[in-house]
Amino acid sequence: MTQHFPTRQLRFFLTAPSPCPYLPERFERKVFAHLPLTDGAIVNDSLTQVGFRRSQNIAYRPACEACSACVSARIPVPDFEMSRSRRKTLTRNSDLKRHLVEAEATMEQFDLLRRYLLARHADGGMADMAWPDYVAMVEDTAVRTHIMEYRTVSSDGGPGDLVACALVDQLVDGLSLVYSFYDPGQPRRSLGGFMILDHVSQASLLGLPYVYLGYWVRGSEKMNYKVRYAPIELLKPEGWMLMSARDQSDPA
């Protein structure tokens, strides 16, 4: 379901080369555009379908000169099967309740994000994120977006501790996981995988055909988890296609 919008609304820019955060000894460049305040959701829908990602009010995609390792990936919801291991992940987290909240930053979310970044991505570009940065990440948007909070249940039956969050865009054809984070002190829950599986379930209930996972980066161990959620569609020059065994083995 591809939408069209007037390209005159957008001006595209190209970043200067900078060190790649995923593959050593490589450099990345990105092409980006500012999403318009009017029709921002429609533009974001269309750009996501052709491989862009959103960060605040900017849509971007890789434009590296000598590398094509970053490939847009999405789960085709109608074809997705809950295997035995996937059902176990859902069962391990059956005590959690999801709460859809407005895209408004809270200090509780930020504290969880800080613990997650320090434990899992201490050497990453977001490790020094401050409160104003988090507010901008969540609230600077002109699209249909929300936060899904996952909480335990308190002794009185109300919302308990916050253990995971996902910033999510609702598109015309699916759910796009913009960024997710979770309590690093509960590894047995597999919270990152659980949130993906739960959004597949949510998309199915909403009648949406896709869950967009962002970029799979061939050769990057930290991004390889995305291809574990097969069937996966990858965006190739000829369009979205189911990933094959060759896709995983091809050099970047």
C-alpha positions in Angstrom: 0.0 0.0 0.0 2.2 2.8 -1.3 1.1 6.4 -0.8 2.2 9.3 -2.9 3.0 12.9 -1.8 4.3 16.0 -3.6 8.0 15.7 -3.6 8.3 19.5 -3.7 7.4 19.5 0.0 10.8 17.9 0.7 14.4 19.0 0.3 16.9 16.2 0.7 20.4 16.6 2.2 23.5 14.4 2.4 25.6 14.2 5.5 29.4 14.2 5.5 31.2 10.9 6.0 31.6 9.7 9.6 32.8 6.5 11.3 30.2 3.7 11.0 28.8 2.7 14.4 28.2 -0.9 13.2 31.1 -2.0 11.0 34.7 -1.2 11.9 36.9 0.7 9.5 33.9 1.9 7.4 32.3 5.3 7.0 28.6 6.1 6.8 26.7 8.8 5.0 23.0 9.5 5.2 20.4 11.2 3.0 17.8 13.0 5.1 14.8 15.3 4.9 12.8 17.3 7.4 9.3 16.0 7.8 6.7 18.7 7.2 4.5 19.8 10.0 1.5 19.4 7.8 1.0 15.9 6.3 4.0 14.7 8.3 2.3 11.4 9.0 1.5 10.7 5.3 5.1 11.6 4.2 6.5 9.4 7.0 4.3 6.5 5.8 5.6 6.8 2.2 9.2 7.3 3.1 9.2 4.3 5.5 7.8 2.1 2.7 10.9 3.0 0.6 13.5 2.4 3.3 13.7 5.6 5.4 13.6 5.7 9.2 12.4 8.5 11.5 14.3 10.3 14.2 12.3 13.2 15.7 11.2 15.3 12.7 13.8 13.9 10.3 13.5 11.0 7.9 16.8 9.4 6.9 18.3 6.4 5.2 21.9 5.2 4.5 23.7 6.6 1.4 27.1 5.1 1.9 29.4 5.3 -1.2 31.2 1.9 -0.9 28.9 -0.2 1.3 25.3 -1.5 1.2 25.3 -3.5 4.4 22.3 -1.6 5.9 19.0 -3.1 4.6 15.5 -2.2 5.7 13.7 -5.1 7.3 10.1 -5.7 8.2 8.0 -8.7 9.4 5.1 -9.7 7.2 2.5 -10.2 10.0 0.1 -12.6 8.2 3.0 -15.0 7.5 4.5 -14.9 11.0 4.3 -18.1 13.1 4.6 -18.2 16.9 7.1 -21.1 17.2 7.5 -23.0 20.5 10.5 -20.8 21.6 8.5 -17.6 20.7 5.6 -18.8 22.7 7.9 -19.4 25.6 9.2 -15.8 25.5 5.6 -14.6 25.6 4.8 -16.9 28.5 7.8 -15.7 30.5 6.4 -12.2 30.3 2.7 -13.0 30.7 2.9 -11.2 34.1 3.5 -7.9 32.3 0.7 -5.5 31.2 1.1 -3.1 28.3 0.1 0.5 28.6 -0.2 2.7 25.5 0.7 6.3 26.6 1.0 9.5 24.7 4.4 10.5 23.3 5.4 12.5 26.4 8.7 11.8 28.1 8.8 10.9 31.8 11.7 10.8 34.2 10.8 7.1 35.0 11.2 6.2 31.3 14.5 8.2 31.2 15.9 6.4 34.2 15.2 3.1 32.6 16.8 4.2 29.4 19.9 5.3 31.2 20.3 1.9 32.9 19.8 0.2 29.6 22.3 2.3 27.7 25.0 2.0 30.4 24.6 -1.8 30.5 24.1 -2.6 26.8 25.5 0.4 24.8 28.0 2.1 27.0 30.3 2.8 24.0 27.5 3.9 21.6 26.5 7.3 20.4 23.5 7.5 22.7 25.4 6.7 25.9 25.7 10.4 26.9 22.0 11.1 26.2 20.7 13.8 28.6 17.1 14.5 29.7 16.5 17.2 27.1 17.8 14.8 24.4 15.3 12.2 25.5 12.4 14.7 25.6 13.3 15.7 22.0 13.5 12.0 20.9 10.0 11.3 22.2 8.1 14.6 21.7 9.6 16.2 18.6 7.3 14.6 16.1 4.7 15.5 13.5 3.5 11.9 13.0 1.3 9.3 14.7 3.5 8.0 17.5 3.1 6.7 21.0 5.0 4.9 23.8 4.1 1.4 24.8 5.1 0.8 28.4 5.3 -2.7 29.9 4.8 -2.9 33.6 4.5 -5.5 36.3 1.2 -5.5 38.3 1.3 -4.1 41.8 -0.1 -5.8 44.9 -3.3 -3.8 44.7 -3.8 -4.7 41.0 -2.6 -1.4 39.6 0.4 -0.5 37.4 3.7 -1.7 38.9 7.3 -1.3 38.0 8.3 -0.1 34.5 10.5 -2.8 32.9 10.4 -2.0 29.1 9.4 0.7 26.7 9.0 1.0 22.9 8.6 4.3 21.0 6.3 3.3 18.1 5.0 5.0 14.9 1.7 3.8 13.7 1.8 3.8 9.9 -0.9 3.2 7.3 0.4 -0.3 6.7 2.0 -1.3 10.0 3.8 -0.5 13.2 7.4 0.9 13.1 9.6 0.3 16.1 11.5 3.5 16.4 13.4 2.7 19.6 13.0 0.3 22.4 14.8 -0.2 25.8 14.3 -2.3 28.8 15.6 -3.4 32.3 19.0 -4.9 31.7 18.8 -6.7 35.1 16.2 -9.2 33.8 17.9 -11.1 31.1 15.8 -14.2 31.4 12.8 -12.4 30.2 14.3 -11.7 26.7 12.5 -8.3 26.8 13.8 -7.1 23.5 12.5 -10.1 21.7 9.3 -10.0 23.7 8.5 -6.5 22.5 9.0 -7.5 18.9 6.7 -10.5 19.3 4.1 -8.4 21.2 4.0 -5.8 18.4 3.5 -8.6 15.9 0.5 -9.6 17.9 -0.7 -5.9 18.2 -0.4 -5.4 14.4 -2.4 -8.6 13.8 -5.2 -7.4 16.1 -5.2 -4.0 14.3 -5.2 -5.7 10.8 -1.9 -4.1 9.9 0.3 -6.2 7.6 3.8 -5.2 8.7 6.1 -4.5 11.7 9.0 -2.4 10.6 12.3 -3.2 12.4 14.6 -0.7 10.9 17.9 -1.7 9.4 19.5 -5.1 9.4 23.3 -4.7 9.0 25.1 -7.6 7.4 28.2 -8.3 9.4 27.1 -6.6 12.6 26.6 -8.9 15.5 24.6 -6.4 17.5 22.0 -6.0 14.6 21.8 -9.7 13.7 18.9 -10.4 16.1 16.5 -8.9 13.5 16.9 -11.9 11.1 15.9 -14.3 13.9 12.3 -13.2 13.4 11.8 -14.9 10.0 10.0 -14.6 7.8 11.6 -11.2 7.2 11.2 -9.0 4.1 14.3 -7.0 3.0 14.1 -3.9 0.8 16.1 -4.6 -2.4 16.5 -2.5 -5.5 13.6 -4.4 -7.0 11.3 -3.9 -4.0 10.5 -5.8 -0.7 11.4 -9.5 -0.9 11.5 -12.3 1.5 15.0 -12.9 2.9 16.8 -15.9 1.6 19.7 -17.9 3.0 22.0 -16.2 0.5 21.0 -12.8 1.9 22.6 -13.7 5.2 25.8 -15.1 3.7 26.4 -12.4 1.0 29.3 -10.1 1.9 28.3 -6.5 2.7 
